[in-house]
């Protein structure tokens, strides 16, 4: 027989604070474009950290 689950109200509220809504992607293309943009933004941000001697 399974044990009854008992969660305090404080535990539920704490869990709710850490839950985020995830927007639904319409298509795989939307998801891939978001990933591509994130990667491009990261590369662009990182290029400012390199000096002229850096080999790409």
Secondary structure, 3 states (H helix, E strand, C coil): CCCCCCCCHHHHHHHHHCCCCCCCCCCHHHHHHHHHHHHHHHHHHHHCCCCCCCCC
